[in-house]
């Protein structure tokens, strides 16, 4: 079995995928994982940072190296450390978490590239599904833990989140993803 620790590069990762070292079922360790949201408000002058407190997920690596999986975020778990803002983000103006409780990313593949991978799939927010791909760094810790670290840029208008009085709230958002998967 080909092994790497720390950050993966294309050759070792490709070898791991094709020699079946990663084949099997994986589950997201929600205690070690985080999904953070950053945007700008007040005409781009102030950053707004938040974290989703409830994440779950799973993945499968096939014997042929094919990868698929799902990460689910509870929309109502957004925490920006401002209760009034969090309540507004949960409302129909933004996430509408009462009727659309989950934000879901369904990965349908990865491709080793450079110092990591390109992840492809679809993101669903408020019932709107759009394709999404992003670059992620990969590290392996022993035989039973894989970490993905990525930033994905999202335009919230693509998902129907268009509330924006007088252009005061940025439409472009960044998701900082730290996903730790453990072998089932």
N, C-alpha and C positions, 0 to 999 in steps of 0.2 A: 504494500500500500504506500502510495506517495503521501508524504506528510508535509505540512507547512504550519508554522505558527507565526503569529503576527499577520501583517498585511499580505494578501495573496496577489500574485502576478498572474498574467495570462497563462503561461505554460503550466505551473503547478496546479492551478485551478482547473484547467482543461483536463489535465491528467486525472485529477480526483473525480471529475464528473464522468470520464470515460472508463476508469478502472473500477467503478461501482463503489468506491470508498464512502461516498455520501448517500448512496441509494437507501431509500427507506422513508419513514414518516418522521416529521419534525413538528414540534409544537413551539409556539411563541412563549417565551418566559416573560410574562407581563410584569413581574417584579424587577427584572433587569432591563426592560425595554422602555423606550419613551418616544412619544411623538409630540413635537413642539411646533407651534404656529407663530410666525412673525409677520406683521404687516405694519403699515404706517397709517396714522390718522392725523387729523388737523392739518390737511393739505401737505402731507408728507413730512411734517416737522417732528412728530413724536412716534417712536416705535411702540408698537403694542405686541407684547409677548404673552403667549399662553401655552399651556400644556394640557393634553387630553389625559385624564387620570385613569380611564378604563380602556385598555386595549387587549385584544385577543387575536389568535391566529394559528394557522397551521400550514404546513407545506409538505410536498412530496417530491422526492428526487427519484426518478425512474432509473432502472438498470441501464438505460441508454443515455443517461445524463439529462433527460428532459426534466424541467422544473416547473411546478405549478404550486399555487398556494393562495391563501386569503388572509388579509389582516383587516380586522374590524375594530372600529373606534366608536365608542358611545359618544354621540354628538353632545349630549347633555353633560358630559364629564369635562367640558372645557373649563379651565381655571386660569384667569388672567390676573388674579389677586384683586379684582374689583367686582364685587357682587352685583352691582347695578349693570355693569357692562356684560358680565356673564349671563345674567338673566336676559338681556337684550339679544345676545348672541344665540341663546337657546330658542328665541321667539321666531315667529314666521318671517320676520324681516331678514333673518340669517339662516340658521340651521334647521329651524322648524322641528326641533327634536321631539316634540310631543307626537307628531304624526310620521316623522322620518327619523327614527332613533339612531340609525347606524350610518356611519361613513365607512365605505368598504373599498379596499383595493384588492383586486383579483389579479394575481400575477399569472401570466401564461407562458413566460419563458425568461431565460437569462442568456446572455452571451458574454463570455469572457472578453474583456477589452482593457488594454493598458494595465493600470494598477488595480483593477477590480472587475466589475461586471456592469453591463447595461441590463436593467430590469425593464421588462415590457408587460403591460397589462391594461386594466381599465380601473378608473376611479369613479365611484358612485357617491354623490352628495345630493341630498334632497330628491332622490329618485332620478337624477340626471346622471347618465353614464357617459364618460368620455375616455378616449385612449390616453395613456400616460406612460412615458418612459423616462428613466433617469439613471444616472451613473451612481454606483454604490461601491464603497470600499468593502472588502471582505476579510475577515480574520477568523482563524480557527483556533479553538482552545481545547486541546485533547481530541478524543474521538467523538465527543458527544455535544459539542457546542460550536455553533457558527454565529458570527456577528456581522450584521450589515449596517453600514453607516452611510447615510445619503442625505442630500438636500434635493427636494423636488419643488419646482416653481409652478404655482397654480394661479390662474386668473379666475377669481371667484365668480365673475360674471358668466363664465362658461357653464356654471352649474346653477344659474338662476339666482345667485346671491347678489342682487344689484342695488339694494338699499344703500343710498349714498347721498345724503342731503348736501347740496352745494359742492359736491366733489370733495368733501372733507375726509373721506375714508378711502384708503388705497384699495384698488381692486387686485393688485398683485400681492400674492402671499407666498411665503416660503415655509415648507414643512421640513423640519429637521428630524430625521428618522434614525433611531438607534434600535435595531431589532435583533434580539438575541433568541436564536432557535436552539432547542435541545432535542436530541434524538429521543423518540418515543420508545 
